Amino acid sequence: MKKILLIIAIVLCIFQMVVLATAIDIGSAATDRPSSVGDRTLIEAANPANASGILTSVEIYVAVAMTGVEIATFYSTGTNQFSTRDYVTIGNATVGHHQYDVELDVEVGDYLGMFFVTGELDRNSDAGTFYWYDNTDPRDQIPCTDAVFYKTSGETYTNSLYGTGVTGIKWNGVTITKWNGITVTKINGK
């Protein structure tokens, strides 16, 4: 009986903690931009992840209808080298703005990237930075390990690829972002 009471007391203490989830922000706004980029694996590097946790939403703005869309989080493994941390297959996307519910692992400093077989993603020339892989087949580098990407130089671009998520709660080394199907942002209303 004492063990059961001790377990109950520990559980209650854990749930009395105030745990606020931090909003995760990665990539660049998914807006209608004046130019576009064709099929390849690309990594939007203008806004790396500000925190670690789970991406729950990804947005893209499609200029020309896409097929075979995949979204991934990438981390740097060397100069212009990247590996995927996690990825999801979206499928096809029509022209315009799209938002997808996803569950992608992300760590602080990671980048958001994507691949598509056909189509074009909106982008514009400005102060942004991105990496791309399209020099050899297979052009699809999702997933990849230590793949060498090209980095934009001279003229720079911002792609319409954006993600958000939450940090969640760390429990035994695992990030918990949902409890009984509900996204965790607060415990005990705080």
HELIX and SHEET records of a PDB file:
HELIX    1   1 LYS A    2  GLN A   16  1                                  15    
SHEET    1   A 5 ALA A  23  GLY A  27  0                                        
SHEET    2   A 5 LEU A 161  VAL A 166 -1                                        
SHEET    3   A 5 GLY A  53  GLY A  78 -1                                        
SHEET    4   A 5 GLN A  81  ALA A  93 -1                                        
SHEET    5   A 5 ALA A 147  VAL A 148 -1                                        
SHEET    1   B 4 ALA A  23  GLY A  27  0                                        
SHEET    2   B 4 LEU A 161  VAL A 166 -1                                        
SHEET    3   B 4 GLY A  53  GLY A  78 -1                                        
SHEET    4   B 4 GLY A  96  VAL A 106 -1                                        
SHEET    1   C 7 ALA A  23  GLY A  27  0                                        
SHEET    2   C 7 LEU A 161  VAL A 166 -1                                        
SHEET    3   C 7 GLY A  53  GLY A  78 -1                                        
SHEET    4   C 7 TYR A 111  PHE A 115 -1                                        
SHEET    5   C 7 THR A  41  GLU A  44 -1                                        
SHEET    6   C 7 PHE A 130  TYR A 133 -1                                        
SHEET    7   C 7 TYR A 150  LYS A 151 -1                                        
SHEET    1   D 5 ALA A  23  GLY A  27  0                                        
SHEET    2   D 5 LEU A 161  VAL A 166 -1                                        
SHEET    3   D 5 GLY A  53  GLY A  78 -1                                        
SHEET    4   D 5 THR A 118  SER A 125 -1                                        
SHEET    5   D 5 SER A  35  GLY A  38 -1                                        
SHEET    1   E 5 ALA A  23  GLY A  27  0                                        
SHEET    2   E 5 LEU A 161  VAL A 166 -1                                        
SHEET    3   E 5 GLY A  53  GLY A  78 -1                                        
SHEET    4   E 5 THR A 118  SER A 125 -1                                        
SHEET    5   E 5 TYR A 157  ASN A 159 -1                                        
SHEET    1   F 2 ILE A 169  TRP A 171  0                                        
SHEET    2   F 2 VAL A 174  ILE A 176 -1                                        
SHEET    1   G 2 LYS A 178  TRP A 179  0                                        
SHEET    2   G 2 ILE A 182  THR A 183 -1                                        
END                                                                             
